[in-house]
Amino acid sequence: MKFQNTPIDSKIVEKKIHESGLTNFETATIREIVRLVNNIEEDSGNKFLRMEMGVPGLPAPEIGINAEIKALKSGVASQYPMIEGIKPLKKELKRFVKLFMDIDVDEQGCLPSVGSMQGSFATFLVANRSDHTREGTLFLDPGFPVHKQSCQVIGHEWETFDMYDYRGEKLRNKLDTILSQGKISSILYSNPNNPSWISLSEAELKIIGEMADKYDVIIIEDLAYFGMDFRKDYTVPGKAPFQPTVAKYTDNYVLLISSSKLFNYAGQRVGTIVISDYLYNRRYPDLKRYYKTDQFGYSMIYGSLYALSSGTTHSAQYGLAAMLKAVNEGEMNLTENVIEYGERAKKMKQIFIENGFNLVYDKDEDEDIADGFYFTFSYPGLNGNDLLEHLLYYGISAITLAVTNSTRIEGLRACVSQIGLDKMTLLDERLKQFNEDYQKQ
Ligand SMILES: Cc1ncc(COP(=O)(O)O)c(C=O)c1O
């Protein structure tokens, strides 16, 4: 395809792609795409419709910011925080999981982390070392590439499959086949899922829980997008429906609840880890190879988290505690900071479809998937690498699904967070021009 009269000067795009050294976008990381697009924007003076990175596009709540300021003014900056977390955060987190998930945990297993990313890293370091005969994590993909990077830098093995191919009861056989080989220590998935935005059903979570018990595997449930399946209203504290969770079906779990998207709090790098009472107290003799004790919870706090960062920023914990308290008490609506993403996704999907694109992951069994933070799309006749390259000339950026371990490598992931409702017309114009140019060639 010849790129003539495209919204972004084609010579600049070509030059910057060449300079980036990226020969195949299917292996390009999110941050590499970010850098490339920054460079094109800078040289061309044209702004992109940026859909490559999952950054919050809305402001952080005043409640959190004010609580942090107050904590800083009271002098916490000079004090090391306790690694297991400040008391108000532990208290509000325990309440939060009761009120919004209907699960009971002791405060001792409610911990802060430096973002959910540290939560998964810390958990890999303990869960994947609990049994010397096992090797690592099974990812129910597609998924967040940095989790595999975490396993890789620690030196843990990992396996993966695309769970879209094994929805419903099919998931049981697939898990049975892999877990029966005895090599898996932990299973990680995100729900709702980044990038596909599929949501696991109660039946699927039950299968995962049953398999965790059958094969004694630890489930790491990544709730980075807590409450964001907007087809259901999970926002009333203490009232069903609750955020679905594997915790209803097994005691072998660690939950990772991020504040980055739910509270637009990514910059403060504060997240949480919730360990079931059973797992917290469980003893794994093989942990003694790496930790002073064989107890899971103790190894998480005084082994793994101590070594990683010796705690989570003091003031950020106060900020998060205040936001959790506000939603627990119904003073702030759980999803009021993110609900607009659903509206954006709905409009964007429609614009993509009207301009010749297809949705890639589009169903939760027989129901349309929710509208939320991400969606996935493809264009007939183009693979993911070529589609991403083509769209760069039209001032649109995304990431390939290949980089998320999806089997649907013709697709790209779009994040809606930086595409405000005021940018929909521009998106439509650019996609229309792309579609017309492509059909003409
Ligand atoms: C599925 C998933 N897990 C974890 C994270 C990281 O969360 P945090 O910012 O809390 O480290 C992200 C961020 O995009 C994500 O998409």
The ligand as a Tripos MOL2 file, in Angstrom:
@<TRIPOS>MOLECULE
LIG
   16    16     1     0     0
SMALL
NO_CHARGES

@<TRIPOS>ATOM
      1 C1         -3.9640   -7.0180   33.8440 C.3       1 LIG1
      2 C2         -3.0970   -6.0270   34.5400 C.ar      1 LIG1
      3 N1         -2.4980   -6.3570   35.6750 N.ar      1 LIG1
      4 C3         -1.7270   -5.4880   36.3290 C.ar      1 LIG1
      5 C4         -1.5120   -4.2190   35.8570 C.ar      1 LIG1
      6 C5         -0.6060   -3.3080   36.6140 C.3       1 LIG1
      7 O1         -1.2450   -2.6550   37.6380 O.3       1 LIG1
      8 P1         -0.4830   -1.6470   38.6140 P.3       1 LIG1
      9 O2         -0.4430   -0.3230   37.9510 O.co2     1 LIG1
     10 O3         -1.3140   -1.6540   39.8660 O.co2     1 LIG1
     11 O4          0.8970   -2.1960   38.8570 O.co2     1 LIG1
     12 C6         -2.0970   -3.8320   34.6710 C.ar      1 LIG1
     13 C7         -1.8560   -2.4960   34.1250 C.2       1 LIG1
     14 O5         -2.1330   -2.1690   33.0220 O.2       1 LIG1
     15 C8         -2.9150   -4.7600   34.0010 C.ar      1 LIG1
     16 O6         -3.5070   -4.4470   32.8490 O.3       1 LIG1
@<TRIPOS>BOND
     1     1     2 1
     2     2     3 ar
     3     2    15 ar
     4     3     4 ar
     5     4     5 ar
     6     5     6 1
     7     5    12 ar
     8     6     7 1
     9     7     8 1
    10     8     9 2
    11     8    10 1
    12     8    11 1
    13    12    13 1
    14    12    15 ar
    15    13    14 2
    16    15    16 1
@<TRIPOS>SUBSTRUCTURE
     1 LIG1         1 GROUP 0 **** ****
